Amino acid sequence: MKEAKRLNVSGNVQGVGFRYFAQMTAVEHDITGWAQNLDNGTVAIHAEGSPENLERFIRLLKKGNLFAKVHNLHEESAPLEQSTTFRIK
């Protein structure tokens, strides 16, 4: 059963490859959706997948990549958008 999450990630997450990291991590874990920089310096993510894959995806996002420093990740349920890929907006 597929479910969707809306994530808002704050910290040093813009200009450091975080959206690309999210996209590559999503592809590896069969997650679809999108990632977008927001004007307030955070990254918004819409993620769709199985509960288990979403849990793994979110856990990895919280760790960040070599350059990103995640301070907070807010997560809430979201309606399915029936995404077929994970794209960077």
C-alpha positions in Angstrom: 0.0 0.0 0.0 1.5 3.3 -1.1 1.3 6.4 1.1 2.6 9.9 0.8 4.5 12.3 3.1 5.2 16.0 2.9 8.5 16.9 4.4 10.1 20.2 5.3 13.8 20.1 5.8 15.7 22.9 7.5 19.4 23.5 8.1 22.2 23.9 5.6 20.2 22.3 2.8 20.3 24.7 -0.1 23.2 25.1 -2.4 24.9 21.9 -1.1 23.4 19.2 -3.4 20.7 18.2 -0.9 17.9 18.0 -3.5 20.1 15.8 -5.7 20.9 13.6 -2.7 17.2 13.3 -2.0 16.5 12.3 -5.6 19.3 9.7 -5.7 18.2 8.3 -2.3 14.5 8.2 -3.5 15.4 6.3 -6.6 17.4 3.8 -4.5 14.4 3.2 -2.2 11.6 3.2 -4.8 10.2 6.6 -3.7 8.5 9.0 -6.1 7.7 12.6 -5.8 9.7 15.9 -5.8 12.0 18.2 -3.9 11.9 22.0 -4.1 13.9 24.8 -2.5 11.7 27.3 -0.7 12.3 31.0 -0.2 12.8 30.6 3.6 15.9 28.4 3.1 14.3 25.1 3.6 13.6 22.2 1.2 10.1 20.9 0.7 9.8 17.2 -0.3 6.7 15.3 -1.4 7.5 11.5 -1.2 5.4 8.5 -2.1 6.1 4.9 -1.5 5.6 2.0 0.8 5.6 2.8 4.6 8.9 0.8 5.0 10.6 2.6 2.1 9.4 6.0 3.3 10.8 5.3 6.8 14.2 4.4 5.3 14.2 7.4 3.0 13.3 9.8 5.8 15.9 8.3 8.1 18.6 8.8 5.4 17.5 12.4 4.7 17.8 13.2 8.4 21.5 12.2 8.2 22.1 14.4 5.1 25.0 14.1 2.8 28.6 15.1 3.0 27.8 18.8 2.6 24.2 19.2 3.9 23.6 19.7 7.6 20.0 18.8 8.5 18.8 20.6 11.7 15.1 19.6 11.5 12.9 17.5 9.4 9.1 18.0 9.8 6.9 15.3 8.4 3.2 15.0 7.8 0.8 12.8 5.9 -0.1 14.1 2.4 -2.5 13.1 -0.4 -1.1 10.9 -3.1 -0.1 12.7 -6.3 0.5 9.4 -8.2 4.0 10.5 -9.1 5.9 8.1 -11.3 9.4 9.6 -10.9 11.3 11.7 -8.3 12.1 15.1 -9.7 13.8 18.3 -8.6 11.7 21.4 -9.0 
